[in-house]
Amino acid sequence: MPESKKIPFELMNKFHRFKLSKFPMPLPESELITLATIYEANQWESAEKTMISGLAEKLHVSVPTISRCLRKLEEKGLIQKNSQTNDRRNTYVCLTPKGNEIYNEAFRTLSSFVEQALSRIDEEELDQFFITFDKIYDALVIEYNSLGKEDEDVPPVSPD
């Protein structure tokens, strides 16, 4: 494969090599990703994203799969399900104080790892990397949207 054709695959796969299970994490990877998704949805997104169906869509898994994971998190006292009505399809999920603690612990662990890694790179090089990375991301968003595949999970092009 010519070098230029490897770039998209390398970009998409490079960071997938890091497995959360290699870090001293308080939960299995799937549960931690679910917990982080709930945290983010509770902080920044609409209520629909905190419904079980919205979480399944966001994580690209089936409703039964997310339901099993949520059941485990609920048994551990990390999340709470709230239903506005008797319709179980409208069940919202939020973190408990213990869930927030676990999320923050994992965030600190990963942040420390990233900070240590980035400290090995010259600050100017790092700044240039993020400028270039933002340009690449913006170009990808424009191309993605031109396919008529606009998705609310894809943040818009960053402001100049």
N, C-alpha and C positions, 0 to 999 in steps of 0.2 A: 504494500500500500504506500503510495507517495506520502512524503512527510506532511504536506498540507492537509491531506485527507485524514490523518490521525488526530489532528487537533480537537475536533468536536468530541471524539471518543475519549481522549485523554482528559479533557476538561470535565466531562460528565463522570468519569470513573475514578479520577485521581483521589478525590476526597472520600469515596466510598470504601477505600482501602482501610480507613481508620475505623475500627470497630469499637463501639462504646464498651463492649465487654472486656476490653484490655485495660480500661481505667477502673479505679476503685469506685464503682457506682453502687448506689443503694438499691437498684432495681434491675431486672433484666432489660435489655435494650428495647424490646417492643413496648414494655410498660413505661419506660422512661420517655420514649418518643411520644407515646399517647399522653402522658402527664404534661410534657412540654407543650404539646399541641393544645391541650385544654387550657393551660396557663395562658398561652398566647391568645387563644380565642376569647378567653375571659377578659383579657387586658385590652385588646385592640379591635376586636371584630364584632359583628352583629350577633344577636342572640341565636340566630339560626345556626351559626357555626358551632355553638355549644350544645346543640341538640345531637342526639346519638347519630341520626342520619347525616347531619352536617359534618360531624367528626369522621364518620366512615368515608364520606366523599373526600374530605380534605386529606385523609391518610391513604386514600386509594385502596381501601379494603371493603369487604362486605359488611353489612349491618350485623350479621351473626358473629363475625370475627371481632368487630369492635365491641360488641356486647360482652363477649367472653373476657376480653381484656379489661373492660370497665368493671365487670363483676369481680375480678381479681383485685383491682385497685380499690374498689369499694370495701371488699373484705379486709383489706389492709388499713382501712380508715383514711385513705388518701383522697378520695373523691366523695361527692355527695350528689345524688340524683334528685332533681326536683321536677315535679309534674304540675303544670299549671291547670290541667284538666284531667279527666279520667282517661283521656286518649294517651296510651303509652308511647305513641309515635311522637308526641310533643314533650319528651322528657329532656330536660336541660341538665347539663353536668357542670359542676364547679369543683375546685380544689377545696379541701378542708385545710385548716391551719397546719395539720401534719403533712398534707400534700404539698402545701407551699414550702414548708421546711425542706422536704425531700427535693423539690424542684430547685430551691436555692442552693442546697448542698451540691447537687449535680452541676448546676451552673457555675458555682465557684471552682469546682474541680476542673471543668473544661476550660474556663476562663484562665485559670492559672497555667494550664498546659499551653494554651494558645499564646499567652503573654510571654512565657518562657521561650517558646519557639520563635516568636516574632522579634524577641530581643536579640536574636542572632543576625538580624537583617538591618542594614543601614537605614536610618529613618527616611532619607531622601528616596532610596530605592523602594521602600515600603509605600511612601506617598505616591510615587509614580505608578507603582503596581495598582493601587486602588483607583487612580485616575483612569488607567488603561482598562482595568476590570469593569468599571462603571460604563465605559464606552462600549465594551464588548456586550455587557448585559443590555444596555439600551438598544444596540443594534439587533440583538436576539429578540427583544420584546417587539420591536417594530416589525421584524420579519414574521414573528409568530402571529401578531395581530393582523398582518396583511393576508394571512391564510384564512381569516375569518374565524379564528379559533380563540378569540378574546376570552379570557378567563379571569374571574375576579380574584383568583389565587395568585395571579401574576401581577406583581406591583407595576404601576405605570413607569414610563421612562422617567429617569431622575431629572429634576430641574437643573438648568445650566447655571 
